Amino acid sequence: MKEQQMSKTEILQQLTSFQQNDLNTKGGKVWAYVYDSGLVELDTIAMEAYKMFANHNGLDFSVFPSLLKMENDIVAETASLFSDGYETLAGTFTSGGTESIILAVKAARDYARVHKPSIKNPEIILPETAHAAFHKAAHYLDIKMVIVPIGEGFKVDVEAVKSHITENTIMLVGSSVNYSHGVSDPIEALNEIALKHDVWLHIDGCIGGFLMAYFRELGHEVPKFDFSLPGVSSLSVDLHKYAFAPKGASVILYRNKDLRKYQFYTCTNWTGYPVINTTIQSTKSGGPLAACWATLHYIGKQGYRDIFEKMYQTKNKMLQKFEEMDDIYVLGKPEASLISFASKTIDIFQLADLMRKKGWYIQVQPGNEKLEPTIHLTLTPVSENIADNFFEQLNIAINEAKENPRTSLVNKIEPLLAGLKEGEFSVNPETIQSLLQMVGISETGMLPDEMADINELLHLLPSEISSEAFLYITNELFTIESA
């Protein structure tokens, strides 16, 4: 911090300079992380609403009743998409899908403590395609994960779920849709298992739920995944994705208030004010809540129907384009707005770098020894405008990758991997650092411009080693600099 204050102009110039290497969140060339509605005026309205409530503190809804009003509105409007009798549902506005999922897992754990006190070592059963947020929740809440394989079409193997249920099982997880391949797990089958064994079933609808509900309303075929199934206990849905609200906005829904109460936290035995937290956060700005409320009401139900019908058609056109390509194939049968593709003839890691040089960000999913590496695309309303250009550039990049293929890391790294498996080398900071330097990562954790070697390394490494590598990189990148 400077000794003297900076002017408004200096501050904004400085902030603008920070953005020079950031990807553009508008226009659709970033096929992950951002959700451009294409509605020019929406950002202005949402940010105005955000500013109006930025200093309102969600810690105490009795002091700021406007926040309680907006939250109840948002939860009701969201719940109406997932149940005909939505008035009996209960829910909470959260900062994002991860918080919604952590809260659902906490609620299931605390519910089991009361209703199944014999369980001392709780377990949750989740597909290998379940979002990493469930791993995080299990880590934070000291719950054992039981990860089951996927079967045909990248959907969870129902028989594997059945065979892994024990007296310690407190939750089953299904996705509609999963992030990696954009397909729904067989939720109806999971519903039957949950009812038979009296186990909590959570549906992760964070990325697909909002859109799928509207697809169904528009008359498109959508498998059942919501509270119309009696075994579903909770469902998470993000509004900063396909409802197009600013980050962070999500809702966690429960079948009733009796289940939701296990999510809350109270503390009245300290010397300060009584605390009741509906979410993980205590103090939180009312800005995201107001921006979300404004977004939902600006677009409206008919607006969402119009947007999602166009997106449905765009997805089908893109799938047809992929079908016509010799070097690319789509994995699974995408049900929402996510497409995952791979190749047997070109280097997927190199392809992502080549597209990045052309101004496109396509997300690499490195895979592992069981799952092949893929490219993930998140479609948005503006994808319709850029799809033709995208495929033109993609075909050019494919030809470039064929003409000048990169050299794989396999031969270089194989001796080290073999040594790790045989116990000749240990996983220590020196080993991690040598691996990272091999793929162009500096001692300070700075990443190279081209990521192909890094992504291939992640594909080749066992997950416990790649996790250590990420810890090392991140711990170095977040560094205190001299003032």
Secondary structure, DSSP 8 states (H G I E B T S, - for coil): --SS---HHHHHHHHHHHGGGS--SSSS-B-SS------HHHHHHHHHHHHHHTT-BTT-TTT-HHHHHHHHHHHHHHHTTT-TTGGG-EEEEESSHHHHHHHHHHHHHHHHHHH-TT-SS-EEEEETTS-HHHHHHHHHHT-EEEEE-B-GGG-B-HHHHHHH--TTEEEEEEESS-TTT-----HHHHHHHHHHHT-EEEEE-TTTHHHHHHHHHTT------STTSTTEEEEEEESSSTT---SS-EEEEESSHHHHGGG-EEE-SSSS--EEESSS-SS-BSHHHHHHHHHHHHHHHHHHHHHHHHHHHHHHHHHHHHHT-SS-EE-S---SSEEEEE-SSS-HHHHHHHHHHTT-B-EEE---SSS--EEEEE--TTHHHHHHHHHHHHHHHHHHHHHS----SHHHHHHHHHHHHHTSS---HHHHHHHHHHTT--TT----S--HHHHHHHHHS-HHHHHHHHHHHHHHHS-----
